[in-house]
């Protein structure tokens, strides 16, 4: 096992402290060898000790068994325990340095996220971000956002925590109107991945959320973020009747998506739908057969599609789309998935592929109104419900 120079020196100091004298020569090593055997009932030869204390020249590595005995003599269970203690001391030293500054607590949260990124730990960071935003302490908010960068390495593993995090901090972030501040968030932190991509109030695209999306498009070169942002703006342009702009934005999103692999299922669904209507818009002779969800991702894939066909008031399209989805076979595994399933069920009421009576649909819609929706889903869901209700009147 190869110790670092610092670890070697620290272990020597710990051994000399136990020996109560410096180790300088052959006699010292013989005496130390005898004491080690007496204290640990294990042997390390005086020749090995001369090499360890560099009394004789040595460029090799020591066996872990040998280092374990030396660590045992110094008061540690194993050499790994000794090295871990050194690292802990280094962490404390680092904290003491950081403690000179107002962001010293950021260090502890950094350790917490790196060692155990649980929902509780992530939400503690979220609370601090929220507080920093309210106090307009941008640097502190950015520091805390950076702590969560490791979550991007495995977003599926931390999906529930990321959704909860974005629900908590998203509305406050979207109140920021200063473009320079948004620019810093996009360029200097994982803001786009952690917040903008997860808290998506699609009906606020012309308000705060939309400004942040446009700033992301301006300052991010990430193909996935470009595809995502342009697809959202394209969908809004189709809803507002600006067909030329919608076609341009749709093409931009398609072009960027070709550089993304794998493409997230919600984004893929939105872009696939936009591709179908790009040429003729609302006059499209809609053929849903090209819409194909990735395996086990049906719920997410059809989420954006279901939303758009209802908001565009395309009842026939909705019925055709619903024929592709077996809602009875779709299982929701968490609170976000349950909300998405509820959105698909609202679309199913609109397309009425189940051939329900008007009264049955009204009853179903009333039940949806009473649900506790995620903050970004609620306005969209209620807008969809109103469209379905207007069709019944």
N, C-alpha and C positions, 0 to 999 in steps of 0.2 A: 504494500500500500504506500502511495506517495503522499506525504503530508506537504503542505505549503511551508515555505520558510518561516512564516509567522507562526504556524501551528507547531512546527518543530521547536522553535525557540520557547513558546509558551509551555510546551510539555516538559522541556528541560528545566525551565524555571520551577514548575510544579514539583518535579522529582527532587530537585535540589532543596526545595523548601521542606519536603518530607525528610530528606537525608540530613538536613540541617547543616549543610556545608556545600561549597562549590565542588564540582567534579572536574579535576584538572589533570589527573595522571592515572597510570596503571593501578596504583595502590587504591586510589579513590574508587575506581571501577570494581576492584575485587571486593572492597568493603561494601559497596552498593549492591553488588550481586548477592552477597550473603544476606544483607538486610532484606532485599526483595524476596528471597526464598523464605526467610523467617516470617515476613509479614503476609505473604500471599500463598505460600506453599507451592510456588511455581518458580521455575528457573529461567534466568537470562544470564548468559555467560558474560564474563568480564570483557571478553573480546568483542562481543556484540555491543556492549555498553561503550567501549572505546570508539567504535564506529559511530554510534548514535550521538555521542558528545563531541565527535570530530577530533578526537585525540589522534586517531589514525585516519588517513584519507579513505573515503568511501563514496562511491557514486551510484550504488545500487538502491534497491527499495527494501524496506523491512516487511516481514510477514505480518499479517493482521494479528496473528496469535501473539507475536512478540509485542506489538504495540498495545494489544489488549492487556498484557501483563504490566507493562509500564504505566498504562492509564489506571489500572487497578491499584498499583502502588501509590499513584498520585491522588487516589481518592475517587475514581470514577469507575463505573461498572464495565465500560468498554471504551475503546478508542473513539467509536462513533458518538458515545455520550459526551466524551471530552470535546470533540469537534463541535457538537451541537451547542454545548455550553459556551464555547468561544463565539459562535455565531450569535447566540442570545446576547452576550456581552457587547458584541459589535452593534446589534440592534439597539440596545440601551444607549450605547455611545452615540449612535446616530440620532436617537430621539432627543438626547440631551442637547445635541447641536441644533436640532429643529426646534427645541423648546424655547430657543432664543427668539423665535419668530411667532407671529400670531397664528400661523397655520400648523402649529405643532400637533394638534389632534388629528390632522390629516394623515400623519405618519401611522398612528394606531389603526385608523380605518383602512389604510393601505395594506397593513399586515393582515387585518381581518379579512379583506376581500381576497388577497392572494392565498391565504391559508384555508379559508372556509367561506366561500362565496354563497352563503345561505340567503334565503329570502329575508330573514331578519337583518342580516348584515347589510344587504343591498338597500333595504328600506331605511336603515339608520343613515346611510349615505344620502338617500333621497330626502330625508327630513332636513339634513344639513344643507343640501342644495336649495331646497325650498326656502329655508331661512336666509341663506345668502342672497337669493334672488330678491326676496322681500326687502332686505337691507341694502340692495343694489351693490353688493360686493361681488363684482364680476369675477375677479381673480380667484376668490375662494370657490365660487360656483364652478369655474373651469377646473380648478384643482380636484374637486370632488368628482366631476365628470370623468376626468382622466383616470381616476382610480378604478372605474368600471370597465376600462378597456379590455381586461382579460375576458370579460363575458362575451365579447365578439368572437373569441376563438372557438366557442361552442354554444352558439345561440339556441340551438335546440334543447340542450341540457338545461339552460337557464330561462327557457321560454316563459314560464309562468311568472318568474321574478321580474323579467324584463317588461312584460305586459303590465304588471302591477306598478312597477317603477314609473313607466311612461304615463300611466293613468294619473299618477300622483303629481308628477312635476310638469307634464305637458301643458296644461292650461296656463300655468304661470309663465312658462317659457314663451308661449305664443302671445302673451301680452307685451313682449318686448318689441318696440317699433324702431329702435335705433339700428340702422343698417350696419354700422360699424361693429356694434356688439354682436349682431347675428353673424357677421362675417368672421369674427374671432371664434365664435362657437363652432362654426362649420370647419374652419381651417385648423384650429388648434386643439380640438377635442373630438371624441367620438359621438358628438351630439346628433349628427345625421342618422347614424346607425341605432343609437340607443333611444332617441326620442322621436325624431321626425318620421322614421320608418315604422314606428310601433304605435304612436298615438295619432290616428288619422281621421280627423273630423272632415269628411269630404265636402260637406256643405259650407265649410268655412274657408274654402279655397280663395275667396275674394276678400277675406279678412286677414287676421293675424297669421293663421296657419299658412295661407297662400303666400304671404310675404316671405315667410321662412323657407317655403319650398322654392320660391324664385331665387332667393339668396343662395340656397344650396346648389341650384342649377348653375348659378353664376360662378361660384367659387370651388365647386367640387368637380374633379375630373373622373371620379369613380363611375364606371359604366352602369352599374346597377342603380346608383343614385340618380344618374341622368335618365335612365329608362323609367324609373319610378316617378320622378318629379314630372317629366314630360307626359307620362300616361295620365297622371292626375289632372294636369292642366288641359290635356286633350279631352278627357271625359267631361270636364266642366265646360269646355268650348262647345262640345256637342250638345250639352244640356241647354246652353244659352243661345244656340242657333247660329253660332259663328263657324260655319262649315269650313271656310278656307283656312282659318287659323287652326281648327280642329284637325284637318287633314295634315297640315304641316307638323303639328305637335305629335300626332299619331306616328308619322313617319320617323320623326326624331326618336321617339320611344322604341319603335321597332328596330331601328339601326343600332341603338345602344344595347338593346336586349340581346342582340346576336353575339355580344362580347361577354355575356354573363352565363356561366355554367357552374353549378346548377342555378336556374332561375327560381326565386321563391314562388310558390304556387299561387298566391294572391296576385302577385305582379304578372305572372304568366297568364292567369285568367283574364285580367284586365286588358293586357296587350292582345291576346288572342281575339277577344271580343271587338276591340277597336279595329283590329285588322279586317274583321268581317264587314264592318260598316264604313271603312275608310273611303271607298270609292263613291258610294251613293248615299251615305248618311242614313237618315230616317226613311228614305225611299228604297232602302236595300230589300231585295227579295231574300229574306233572312233564312239561311240554311245553317242550323246549329251543328251539323254533323262534324265539322272540323274541330269543334270544341272537345278537347280530350284532357281529362285531369290526370296528373301524374299518379302513379299507384299509391293508394292509401291517402291521397291528398284531395279527395273530391270536395270535402267541406270547404277548404280554403280556396281551392281553384274557382268554385262557383260563387264565392262570396261577393267579389267585385262585379261579376257578370249579373248576378241577381239584383244587386243594388242598382246598376245602371239601367237595366231593361225596365225596371219599375219607375225610376226617376225620369226616364225618357217617355214614360207612359205608352210603352209598346206591349200591349196585352197579349197579342198574338205571339210575339217573340218570346214572351214570358212562358206561355203555355208550351211552346216548342222546347225551350230550355229545360223546363221542369220535367219533360218527358225523358230527359237524359239522366235525371237524378232519382235515385231510389231513397227518398228521405227516411223511410222506415228502416233502412239498413245502415244509415249513417249514425254513428255513435259519437257523442260529445264527451271528451275526457276531462275537460276542465271548464272553468267559468267563461273564458273567452270563446272556446269552441261552442258552448251552449248558446252564447249570444249570436254567433254566426249561424248556428242551426235555426235560431228563431228568425233571423233575417231571411233565410231560405224559405222558411215556412210562410212568412208574409208574402214572399214572391209566389209561393204555391197558391195562396189564397187569390192573388191577382190573376194568375193564369188559370186557376180553378181546374187543374187537370184531374182533380179528384171528383169533380162534378158535385160539389157541395151546394146546399141551398144557401140563399142570401142570409138567412137567419144563422145558419151554422158558421158562415164566414164572419158575420158580425160578432158572434160569440167568441170566435177564435181571435179576432182583432182586439176585442175588449180585454181578453186575457193577456195579450201582448202589451197592451198599454200599461198594465199593472206591474209589469216586470221591472226589476232593477237592472238597468242597462249599463254597460261600461260608458263612461262619459263621452267618448268619441262616437260610439254606436247609437246613442239615444236620439240625437236630432235626426239622423238618417232614418232610423227605424220609424220614428213618429211621422216623418214626411212620407215614407212609403205607406204607412197605415192610412194617412189622409187620402192618398191617391186611390188606394183600394176602396175606401169608403165612398169616395166620390163616384166611383164606377157602379156602386150598388144603389145609389140614390136615383 
